[in-house]
Amino acid sequence: MLKLNLNYFSLLLFLNLFLIIGELHPQEVDIVPYLKAIENGNVGQAKDALVDLKEKYPDDPSVMFLDAVLKENGQEAVVIYQNIVDNYPKSKYADAALYRIFSYYYALGLYDTAREKLKQLKESYPESPYINIADQNLSALENTEKEEKSNAKEENKSVPEEVYKFTIQAGAFTNLENANNLVSEFENAGIYSRLGEKTVGGTTFHVVYAGKFMKYEDAENFLQVVNSRFKLNGSIVPIPTK
């Protein structure tokens, strides 16, 4: 079963790469000790430190990266990673954040989007050590896609879509272009989104959904992120049956 939490990726791998790359940018907070604490199982120590760091350095991209690493919900984490990529492209952690966005889409099975993120990683950070890791993932993916095409039914059984129970209804539009624009905004921010339709009183609405969740509590937490960032008034709904 695919998980939305990106923290299943080994922090040891990231820590080793950080140490290989070199010293931190002088203007950024050194979060390597806290990443090491997480890798050693001392998550509470890192969370306690994060509270003070966010208060002292709310706009520091390294602190934002640590915040994303500690998120239990991958969809919340990827929003933070995308913020780092968009607004702090020269941060030491920008390429790592972009790689984690790639990994998020890869884990969701959104391979075309994952390839686009890898392309961006190569163009923006050609010296990034994460490129080789991502290339290896996509190389393995090519073999996986061949198997999927030859045995699609078996693949559907191994990753049942019905495990996801809830989604966010972010907006409903009579104008399809407006709905597509919101979908694009979500996708550009690293948020899974899809478009559906509802007919009410003879009028067809194009409904934009964001995210998919197994637990209502996860959807509730993410709803706050979506409403705040995109100035929406979304609501939690069961995932529509096809």
Backbone as JSON, one array per atom type, in Angstrom:
{
  "sequence": "MLKLNLNYFSLLLFLNLFLIIGELHPQEVDIVPYLKAIENGNVGQAKDALVDLKEKYPDDPSVMFLDAVLKENGQEAVVIYQNIVDNYPKSKYADAALYRIFSYYYALGLYDTAREKLKQLKESYPESPYINIADQNLSALENTEKEEKSNAKEENKSVPEEVYKFTIQAGAFTNLENANNLVSEFENAGIYSRLGEKTVGGTTFHVVYAGKFMKYEDAENFLQVVNSRFKLNGSIVPIPTK",
  "N": [[0.85, -1.19, 0.0], [0.62, 2.2, -0.89], [1.98, 4.98, 0.78], [1.21, 8.29, 1.96], [2.99, 9.71, 3.4], [6.07, 11.21, 3.27], [8.22, 10.69, 4.85], [9.17, 8.13, 4.94], [11.38, 7.8, 3.42], [14.85, 7.26, 3.69], [16.44, 9.02, 6.18], [19.07, 8.89, 6.74], [20.37, 8.65, 4.3], [19.94, 11.22, 3.23], [21.27, 12.76, 5.13], [23.93, 11.95, 4.83], [24.42, 12.9, 2.28], [24.14, 15.64, 2.68], [26.37, 16.15, 4.28], [28.39, 15.54, 2.52], [28.12, 17.45, 0.53], [28.94, 19.92, 1.64], [29.62, 22.88, 3.64], [27.02, 24.61, 5.45], [24.98, 27.24, 4.09], [25.89, 30.42, 5.2], [23.83, 32.11, 6.09], [21.77, 30.53, 6.87], [20.07, 28.46, 9.26], [21.68, 25.91, 11.1], [20.57, 22.78, 10.74], [21.35, 20.2, 10.76], [22.13, 18.73, 13.13], [19.6, 18.19, 14.21], [18.37, 16.72, 12.24], [19.98, 14.5, 12.38], [19.26, 13.64, 14.92], [16.61, 12.85, 14.45], [17.07, 10.74, 12.68], [18.29, 9.0, 14.4], [16.22, 8.26, 15.94], [15.3, 10.06, 17.79], [12.93, 11.76, 17.65], [11.26, 13.41, 19.14], [13.05, 15.19, 20.34], [13.88, 16.7, 18.15], [11.43, 17.84, 17.42], [10.86, 19.41, 19.64], [12.93, 21.25, 19.48], [12.27, 22.44, 17.08], [10.07, 24.05, 17.64], [11.13, 26.32, 18.97], [12.9, 27.17, 17.0], [11.21, 27.87, 14.85], [9.95, 30.03, 15.95], [12.05, 31.85, 16.32], [13.27, 31.96, 13.81], [11.35, 32.29, 11.54], [11.29, 32.6, 8.77], [13.34, 31.17, 7.72], [14.73, 29.01, 5.38], [15.94, 26.55, 5.96], [14.91, 25.86, 8.44], [12.28, 25.62, 7.68], [12.52, 23.37, 6.07], [13.19, 21.41, 7.95], [10.81, 21.44, 9.39], [9.07, 20.4, 7.45], [10.14, 17.82, 7.14], [9.44, 16.74, 9.56], [6.7, 16.6, 9.43], [3.84, 14.58, 9.68], [2.01, 14.07, 7.79], [2.24, 13.61, 4.43], [1.26, 15.24, 2.38], [0.97, 17.74, 3.53], [3.63, 18.22, 4.06], [4.76, 18.36, 1.49], [3.77, 20.74, 0.5], [5.21, 22.6, 1.96], [7.8, 21.97, 1.09], [7.54, 22.75, -1.58], [7.21, 25.48, -1.26], [9.75, 26.2, -0.4], [11.25, 25.62, -2.71], [10.08, 27.41, -4.53], [10.35, 29.97, -3.37], [12.79, 30.15, -2.1], [15.06, 29.47, -3.78], [17.84, 29.34, -3.75], [18.57, 28.18, -1.45], [20.34, 25.87, 0.64], [18.91, 23.56, 0.92], [17.16, 23.45, -1.14], [17.35, 21.82, -3.46], [17.1, 19.33, -2.28], [14.54, 19.55, -1.27], [13.08, 19.73, -3.66], [13.64, 17.23, -4.71], [12.29, 15.65, -2.88], [9.69, 16.39, -3.45], [9.48, 15.32, -6.0], [9.71, 12.64, -5.2], [7.39, 12.35, -3.78], [5.32, 12.53, -5.73], [6.11, 10.36, -7.22], [5.7, 8.27, -5.4], [2.94, 8.37, -5.21], [2.26, 7.39, -7.62], [1.99, 9.1, -9.71], [3.46, 9.41, -12.3], [4.14, 10.9, -14.6], [4.06, 13.53, -13.7], [6.03, 13.31, -11.78], [8.25, 12.93, -13.4], [8.37, 15.46, -14.58], [9.08, 17.0, -12.38], [11.59, 15.94, -11.87], [12.9, 16.73, -14.18], [12.89, 19.49, -13.74], [14.55, 19.54, -11.5], [16.99, 18.72, -12.61], [17.46, 20.81, -14.39], [17.51, 23.11, -12.77], [19.26, 22.5, -10.69], [21.82, 21.23, -11.6], [24.08, 19.99, -10.53], [23.23, 18.56, -8.42], [23.28, 15.9, -6.06], [21.04, 14.36, -5.82], [19.96, 13.81, -8.24], [20.99, 11.5, -9.46], [19.91, 9.57, -7.78], [17.17, 9.89, -8.2], [17.05, 9.28, -10.91], [17.67, 6.58, -10.83], [15.4, 5.63, -9.55], [13.46, 6.14, -11.52], [14.4, 4.55, -13.53], [13.93, 2.03, -12.49], [11.24, 2.32, -12.47], [10.48, 2.19, -15.17], [10.6, -0.51, -15.75], [8.63, -1.35, -14.01], [6.36, -0.11, -15.09], [6.07, -1.53, -17.46], [5.33, -4.0, -16.48], [2.93, -3.28, -15.32], [1.36, -2.64, -17.52], [1.11, -5.11, -18.7], [-0.21, -6.53, -16.81], [-2.52, -5.2, -15.55], [-4.78, -5.53, -13.91], [-3.86, -7.01, -11.74], [-2.12, -5.22, -10.59], [-3.88, -3.26, -9.72], [-5.1, -4.6, -7.65], [-3.01, -4.79, -5.82], [-2.56, -2.2, -4.97], [-5.05, -0.94, -3.74], [-7.48, 1.46, -4.52], [-9.58, 2.02, -2.91], [-8.79, 2.26, -0.29], [-8.5, 4.88, 0.37], [-10.5, 7.22, 1.87], [-11.45, 9.85, 2.19], [-11.59, 13.23, 0.88], [-10.75, 16.62, -0.09], [-13.15, 18.92, -0.94], [-12.58, 21.48, -2.84], [-13.61, 23.49, -4.44], [-16.31, 24.53, -6.6], [-17.28, 24.98, -9.91], [-19.02, 26.59, -12.53], [-17.78, 27.3, -14.78], [-15.46, 25.73, -16.73], [-12.81, 26.41, -17.27], [-12.03, 27.97, -15.07], [-12.1, 26.04, -13.07], [-10.1, 24.28, -13.96], [-7.93, 25.99, -13.7], [-7.67, 26.18, -10.92], [-7.05, 23.53, -10.31], [-4.55, 23.41, -11.56], [-3.15, 25.23, -9.96], [-3.04, 23.82, -7.54], [-1.55, 21.55, -8.33], [0.85, 22.74, -9.11], [1.71, 23.54, -6.66], [2.39, 21.21, -5.56], [0.37, 19.51, -4.73], [-1.82, 16.81, -4.78], [-4.48, 16.63, -7.07], [-7.79, 16.5, -8.47], [-10.41, 16.48, -10.96], [-13.94, 16.64, -10.96], [-17.46, 16.09, -11.65], [-20.69, 17.51, -10.96], [-24.19, 17.55, -11.1], [-26.63, 19.82, -10.46], [-29.88, 20.77, -10.05], [-30.18, 20.87, -12.8], [-27.92, 22.22, -13.61], [-24.54, 21.92, -14.45], [-21.72, 21.43, -12.49], [-18.24, 21.89, -12.23], [-16.21, 20.22, -10.23], [-13.56, 20.67, -7.99], [-11.24, 18.64, -6.47], [-8.98, 18.07, -3.76], [-6.23, 16.29, -2.65], [-6.16, 13.03, -0.97], [-7.27, 10.84, 1.5], [-6.85, 8.45, 4.13], [-7.72, 8.66, 6.72], [-10.06, 10.6, 8.56], [-9.08, 12.55, 10.27], [-6.61, 13.24, 9.16], [-7.43, 14.44, 6.81], [-8.78, 16.6, 7.9], [-6.73, 18.08, 9.09], [-5.26, 18.79, 6.83], [-7.09, 20.29, 5.45], [-7.1, 22.76, 6.73], [-4.64, 23.75, 5.9], [-5.0, 23.99, 3.11], [-7.22, 25.76, 2.9], [-6.17, 28.06, 4.12], [-3.83, 28.7, 2.64], [-4.73, 28.99, -0.01], [-6.86, 30.67, 0.19], [-9.5, 29.66, 0.43], [-12.72, 28.06, 0.94], [-13.0, 25.33, 1.61], [-14.23, 21.92, 2.03], [-14.54, 18.8, 3.81], [-15.14, 15.76, 2.24], [-16.57, 12.54, 1.45], [-14.68, 10.39, -0.7], [-15.69, 10.55, -4.0], [-17.58, 7.98, -5.56], [-16.79, 6.11, -8.47]],
  "CA": [[0.0, 0.0, 0.0], [1.38, 3.42, -0.95], [1.73, 5.89, 1.87], [1.38, 9.68, 1.57], [4.02, 10.31, 4.23], [7.35, 11.12, 2.61], [9.29, 10.43, 5.79], [9.66, 6.76, 4.86], [12.68, 7.84, 2.78], [15.88, 7.19, 4.72], [17.11, 10.28, 6.5], [20.52, 8.65, 6.71], [20.81, 8.97, 2.94], [19.98, 12.66, 3.09], [22.32, 13.3, 6.0], [25.22, 11.69, 4.2], [24.56, 13.81, 1.14], [24.36, 16.98, 3.2], [27.75, 16.25, 4.76], [29.27, 15.49, 1.36], [27.99, 18.69, -0.24], [29.79, 20.94, 2.23], [29.1, 23.66, 4.75], [25.74, 25.28, 5.28], [25.03, 28.65, 3.77], [26.03, 31.11, 6.5], [22.62, 32.79, 6.52], [20.77, 29.55, 7.23], [20.24, 27.76, 10.53], [22.23, 24.56, 10.97], [19.59, 21.82, 11.24], [21.89, 18.84, 10.65], [22.01, 17.99, 14.4], [18.22, 17.75, 14.43], [18.14, 15.63, 11.29], [20.65, 13.33, 12.95], [18.44, 13.19, 16.04], [15.49, 12.12, 13.87], [17.58, 9.47, 12.13], [18.61, 8.14, 15.55], [14.99, 7.93, 16.66], [14.96, 11.09, 18.78], [12.04, 12.69, 16.96], [10.78, 14.38, 20.12], [14.08, 16.21, 20.51], [13.82, 17.58, 16.98], [10.17, 18.59, 17.48], [11.0, 20.44, 20.68], [13.82, 22.29, 18.94], [11.58, 23.13, 15.99], [9.18, 25.09, 18.2], [11.94, 27.52, 19.19], [13.48, 27.6, 15.73], [10.18, 28.53, 14.05], [9.68, 31.33, 16.57], [13.19, 32.74, 16.11], [13.64, 32.07, 12.4], [10.16, 31.82, 10.81], [11.48, 32.66, 7.32], [14.57, 30.47, 7.36], [14.37, 27.82, 4.6], [16.4, 25.33, 6.61], [13.92, 25.56, 9.47], [11.11, 25.13, 6.95], [12.82, 22.01, 5.63], [13.06, 20.56, 9.14], [9.38, 21.37, 9.66], [8.49, 19.47, 6.48], [10.6, 16.47, 7.46], [8.74, 16.28, 10.76], [5.28, 16.45, 9.18], [3.39, 13.2, 9.56], [1.2, 13.99, 6.58], [3.09, 13.95, 3.3], [0.7, 16.32, 1.58], [1.35, 18.99, 4.2], [5.07, 18.38, 3.9], [5.13, 18.73, 0.13], [3.45, 22.16, 0.35], [6.36, 23.33, 2.5], [8.91, 21.77, 0.17], [7.32, 23.56, -2.77], [7.46, 26.85, -0.86], [11.21, 26.37, -0.41], [11.69, 25.64, -4.11], [9.57, 28.61, -5.21], [10.72, 31.25, -2.75], [14.17, 30.12, -1.6], [15.73, 28.55, -4.71], [19.29, 29.26, -3.49], [18.79, 27.51, -0.16], [21.08, 24.61, 0.6], [17.96, 22.46, 0.94], [16.2, 23.59, -2.23], [17.36, 20.62, -4.33], [16.57, 18.22, -1.49], [13.09, 19.75, -1.22], [12.55, 19.38, -4.97], [13.73, 15.78, -4.82], [11.22, 15.06, -2.08], [8.46, 16.57, -4.21], [9.55, 14.26, -7.01], [9.45, 11.37, -4.53], [5.97, 12.34, -3.41], [4.55, 12.16, -6.91], [6.51, 9.0, -7.59], [5.03, 7.36, -4.46], [1.52, 8.37, -5.53], [2.05, 6.78, -8.93], [1.8, 10.16, -10.71], [4.8, 9.33, -12.85], [4.39, 11.99, -15.54], [4.38, 14.7, -12.89], [7.34, 13.03, -11.17], [9.27, 13.19, -14.43], [8.48, 16.9, -14.73], [9.84, 17.5, -11.23], [12.99, 15.53, -12.07], [13.41, 17.63, -15.22], [13.16, 20.76, -13.07], [15.72, 19.33, -10.64], [18.18, 18.68, -13.47], [17.68, 22.13, -14.99], [17.78, 24.12, -11.75], [20.36, 22.08, -9.82], [22.49, 20.17, -12.37], [25.11, 19.32, -9.74], [22.61, 17.93, -7.25], [23.48, 14.45, -5.94], [19.76, 13.67, -5.83], [19.59, 13.48, -9.61], [21.29, 10.08, -9.7], [18.96, 8.76, -7.02], [15.89, 9.97, -8.9], [17.19, 8.53, -12.17], [17.59, 5.16, -10.49], [13.99, 5.35, -9.28], [12.73, 6.13, -12.78], [14.85, 3.38, -14.27], [13.15, 0.92, -11.95], [9.85, 2.57, -12.85], [10.25, 1.74, -16.54], [10.3, -1.94, -15.66], [7.34, -1.48, -13.34], [5.3, 0.27, -16.02], [5.89, -2.63, -18.4], [4.57, -5.02, -15.77], [1.57, -2.78, -15.13], [0.64, -2.73, -18.78], [0.83, -6.51, -19.01], [-1.07, -7.14, -15.78], [-3.12, -4.04, -14.87], [-5.71, -5.96, -12.87], [-3.09, -7.43, -10.58], [-1.6, -4.0, -9.98], [-4.97, -2.6, -9.02], [-5.33, -5.32, -6.41], [-1.93, -4.57, -4.87], [-2.71, -0.85, -4.44], [-6.47, -0.64, -3.88], [-7.82, 2.87, -4.37], [-10.63, 2.19, -1.92], [-8.25, 2.54, 1.04], [-8.67, 6.3, 0.61], [-11.91, 7.44, 2.2], [-11.86, 11.25, 2.23], [-10.89, 14.21, 0.07], [-11.17, 18.0, 0.15], [-13.84, 19.59, -2.03], [-11.99, 22.81, -2.75], [-14.4, 24.49, -5.15], [-17.2, 24.05, -7.66], [-17.36, 26.05, -10.89], [-19.75, 26.34, -13.77], [-16.8, 27.56, -15.83], [-14.44, 24.69, -16.69], [-11.48, 27.02, -17.24], [-11.74, 28.34, -13.68], [-11.82, 24.8, -12.34], [-8.78, 23.81, -14.38], [-6.93, 26.89, -13.13], [-7.45, 25.81, -9.52], [-6.32, 22.27, -10.35], [-3.16, 23.75, -11.88], [-2.55, 25.85, -8.77], [-2.74, 22.75, -6.6], [-0.47, 20.71, -8.85], [2.08, 23.53, -9.04], [2.1, 23.6, -5.25], [2.74, 19.86, -5.12], [-0.78, 18.89, -4.09], [-2.61, 15.95, -5.66], [-5.79, 17.21, -7.33], [-8.53, 15.89, -9.57], [-11.61, 17.21, -11.35], [-15.15, 15.83, -11.07], [-18.65, 16.84, -12.07], [-21.96, 17.32, -10.27], [-25.31, 18.25, -11.72], [-27.59, 20.26, -9.45], [-30.92, 21.59, -10.64], [-29.95, 21.0, -14.23], [-26.66, 22.92, -13.87], [-23.35, 21.09, -14.24], [-20.61, 22.07, -11.81], [-16.94, 21.24, -12.3], [-15.78, 20.21, -8.83], [-12.13, 20.45, -7.79], [-10.9, 17.93, -5.24], [-7.56, 18.15, -3.41], [-5.77, 15.3, -1.68], [-6.96, 11.85, -0.66], [-6.86, 10.48, 2.85], [-7.44, 7.26, 4.74], [-8.32, 9.04, 7.99], [-10.73, 11.9, 8.59], [-8.23, 13.49, 10.99], [-5.6, 13.73, 8.21], [-8.12, 15.38, 5.91], [-9.11, 17.79, 8.68], [-5.5, 18.86, 9.24], [-4.86, 19.33, 5.53], [-8.08, 21.29, 5.07], [-6.64, 24.05, 7.25], [-3.55, 24.19, 5.04], [-5.56, 24.38, 1.8], [-8.05, 26.97, 3.05], [-5.33, 29.19, 4.48], [-2.9, 29.07, 1.58], [-5.39, 29.35, -1.26], [-7.99, 31.54, 0.49], [-10.68, 28.91, 0.02], [-13.63, 27.62, 1.99], [-13.22, 23.93, 1.25], [-14.86, 21.05, 3.03], [-14.16, 17.39, 3.73], [-16.23, 14.93, 1.69], [-16.13, 11.19, 1.07], [-14.22, 10.31, -2.08], [-16.81, 10.16, -4.86], [-17.46, 6.7, -6.25], [-16.75, 6.28, -9.93]],
  "C": [[0.89, 1.25, 0.0], [1.0, 4.31, 0.22], [1.99, 7.32, 1.39], [2.48, 10.35, 2.36], [5.38, 10.13, 3.58], [8.48, 10.74, 3.56], [9.76, 8.99, 5.79], [10.98, 6.71, 4.11], [13.75, 7.96, 3.85], [16.54, 8.53, 4.95], [18.62, 10.11, 6.5], [21.09, 9.0, 5.36], [20.93, 10.48, 2.78], [21.1, 13.26, 3.93], [23.69, 13.11, 5.38], [25.46, 12.65, 3.04], [24.82, 15.23, 1.62], [25.81, 17.16, 3.63], [28.73, 16.25, 3.61], [29.28, 16.83, 0.63], [28.87, 19.79, 0.34], [29.09, 21.7, 3.34], [27.77, 24.3, 4.41], [25.96, 26.7, 4.8], [25.03, 29.42, 5.08], [24.75, 31.75, 7.0], [21.54, 31.83, 6.98], [21.11, 28.85, 8.55], [20.77, 26.35, 10.26], [21.25, 23.56, 11.59], [20.1, 20.39, 11.19], [21.83, 18.09, 11.99], [20.6, 17.45, 14.65], [17.84, 16.64, 13.45], [18.81, 14.34, 11.78], [19.83, 12.76, 14.11], [17.25, 12.38, 15.54], [15.94, 10.76, 13.38], [17.9, 8.48, 13.24], [17.39, 7.81, 16.39], [14.56, 8.96, 17.68], [14.09, 12.18, 18.13], [11.55, 13.78, 17.91], [11.77, 15.51, 20.33], [14.04, 17.22, 19.37], [12.55, 18.43, 17.0], [10.25, 19.71, 18.51], [11.86, 21.59, 20.17], [13.11, 23.11, 17.87], [10.68, 24.25, 16.49], [9.94, 26.4, 18.38], [12.5, 28.07, 17.88], [12.46, 28.35, 14.88], [9.85, 29.91, 14.62], [10.79, 32.32, 16.28], [13.48, 33.0, 14.63], [12.48, 31.6, 11.51], [10.35, 31.79, 9.29], [12.75, 31.98, 6.86], [14.23, 29.19, 6.61], [14.85, 26.51, 5.21], [15.43, 24.89, 7.7], [12.65, 25.03, 8.81], [11.32, 23.68, 6.52], [12.67, 21.03, 6.79], [11.59, 20.37, 9.49], [8.72, 20.36, 8.73], [8.88, 18.03, 6.77], [9.82, 15.89, 8.62], [7.23, 16.13, 10.57], [4.92, 14.98, 9.02], [2.54, 13.0, 8.32], [2.02, 14.49, 5.4], [2.58, 15.09, 2.47], [0.97, 17.68, 2.2], [2.83, 19.26, 3.99], [5.42, 18.89, 2.51], [4.77, 20.18, -0.16], [4.62, 23.01, 0.84], [7.56, 23.19, 1.58], [8.77, 22.66, -1.07], [7.55, 25.04, -2.47], [8.95, 27.16, -0.85], [11.72, 26.5, -1.83], [11.3, 26.95, -4.79], [10.19, 29.89, -4.68], [12.15, 31.31, -2.21], [15.01, 29.19, -2.48], [17.23, 28.4, -4.49], [19.59, 28.63, -2.14], [19.57, 26.22, -0.36], [20.14, 23.42, 0.45], [16.97, 22.51, -0.22], [16.17, 22.35, -3.12], [16.82, 19.41, -3.59], [15.05, 18.32, -1.4], [12.46, 19.34, -2.55], [12.6, 17.87, -5.19], [12.61, 15.11, -4.02], [9.85, 15.28, -2.73], [8.37, 15.53, -5.31], [9.16, 12.92, -6.38], [7.99, 11.22, -4.14], [5.11, 11.9, -4.59], [4.86, 10.74, -7.36], [5.77, 7.99, -6.71], [3.54, 7.27, -4.74], [1.22, 7.68, -6.85], [1.77, 7.8, -10.01], [3.13, 10.36, -11.43], [5.11, 10.44, -13.84], [4.78, 13.26, -14.78], [5.74, 14.53, -12.22], [8.46, 13.31, -12.17], [9.46, 14.69, -14.65], [9.3, 17.51, -13.59], [11.31, 17.12, -11.35], [13.64, 16.41, -13.13], [13.77, 18.99, -14.62], [14.39, 20.66, -12.18], [17.0, 19.37, -11.46], [18.5, 20.06, -14.04], [18.11, 23.16, -13.95], [19.01, 23.79, -10.91], [21.13, 20.94, -10.49], [23.56, 19.41, -11.6], [24.53, 18.57, -8.53], [22.87, 16.43, -7.21], [22.17, 13.66, -5.98], [19.34, 13.24, -7.23], [19.83, 12.0, -9.88], [20.31, 9.17, -8.98], [17.62, 8.72, -7.73], [15.94, 9.19, -10.2], [17.09, 7.03, -11.92], [16.15, 4.76, -10.22], [13.21, 5.22, -10.59], [13.16, 4.95, -13.65], [14.09, 2.14, -13.8], [11.69, 1.06, -12.35], [9.54, 2.05, -14.24], [9.91, 0.25, -16.56], [8.93, -2.18, -15.03], [6.19, -1.17, -14.29], [5.02, -0.83, -17.04], [5.04, -3.73, -17.76], [3.12, -4.59, -15.58], [0.74, -2.93, -16.4], [0.26, -4.18, -19.09], [-0.11, -7.17, -18.0], [-1.7, -6.05, -14.93], [-4.04, -4.46, -13.73], [-4.97, -6.34, -11.6], [-2.54, -6.23, -9.84], [-2.67, -3.29, -9.18], [-5.28, -3.29, -7.7], [-4.27, -5.0, -5.38], [-1.99, -3.16, -4.26], [-4.17, -0.42, -4.59], [-6.79, 0.82, -3.6], [-8.84, 3.07, -3.25], [-10.1, 2.4, -0.5], [-8.38, 4.02, 1.38], [-10.15, 6.61, 0.76], [-12.37, 8.89, 2.01], [-11.01, 12.11, 1.29], [-11.4, 15.59, 0.44], [-11.9, 18.5, -1.09], [-13.47, 21.06, -1.94], [-12.82, 23.88, -3.43], [-15.27, 23.84, -6.21], [-17.48, 25.21, -8.61], [-18.26, 25.64, -12.06], [-18.83, 26.54, -14.97], [-15.65, 26.56, -15.72], [-13.04, 25.28, -16.6], [-11.09, 27.42, -15.83], [-11.39, 27.13, -12.84], [-10.43, 24.28, -12.68], [-7.66, 24.69, -13.82], [-6.63, 26.53, -11.68], [-6.7, 24.48, -9.44], [-4.84, 22.53, -10.62], [-2.44, 24.38, -10.69], [-2.16, 24.79, -7.76], [-1.54, 21.92, -7.08], [0.86, 21.45, -8.82], [2.61, 23.64, -7.62], [2.45, 22.22, -4.7], [1.62, 19.12, -4.44], [-1.55, 18.06, -5.12], [-4.0, 16.56, -5.82], [-6.46, 16.49, -8.49], [-9.82, 16.69, -9.79], [-12.78, 16.24, -11.47], [-16.31, 16.7, -11.51], [-19.84, 16.5, -11.19], [-23.02, 18.11, -11.01], [-26.35, 18.55, -10.66], [-28.62, 21.17, -10.12], [-30.73, 21.84, -12.12], [-28.68, 21.73, -14.6], [-25.49, 22.01, -13.54], [-22.24, 21.92, -13.6], [-19.36, 21.22, -11.97], [-16.31, 21.36, -10.9], [-14.29, 19.86, -8.74], [-11.91, 19.79, -6.44], [-9.39, 18.0, -5.01], [-7.24, 17.11, -2.35], [-6.68, 14.09, -1.57], [-6.38, 11.23, 0.6], [-7.56, 9.21, 3.32], [-8.19, 7.62, 6.02], [-8.93, 10.43, 7.91], [-9.83, 12.95, 9.25], [-7.16, 14.07, 10.06], [-6.22, 14.75, 7.26], [-8.41, 16.69, 6.63], [-7.89, 18.7, 8.84], [-5.12, 19.53, 7.92], [-5.83, 20.39, 5.05], [-7.65, 22.68, 5.53], [-5.54, 24.63, 6.38], [-4.09, 24.73, 3.72], [-6.34, 25.68, 1.91], [-7.21, 28.21, 3.31], [-4.48, 29.63, 3.31], [-3.61, 29.6, 0.34], [-6.63, 30.22, -1.06], [-9.31, 30.92, 0.04], [-11.58, 28.64, 1.22], [-14.02, 26.18, 1.69], [-13.86, 23.14, 2.36], [-14.44, 19.61, 2.78], [-15.37, 16.59, 3.24], [-15.69, 13.52, 1.46], [-15.65, 11.21, -0.38], [-15.36, 9.8, -2.95], [-16.56, 8.8, -5.51], [-17.54, 6.93, -7.73], [-17.93, 5.58, -10.57]]
}
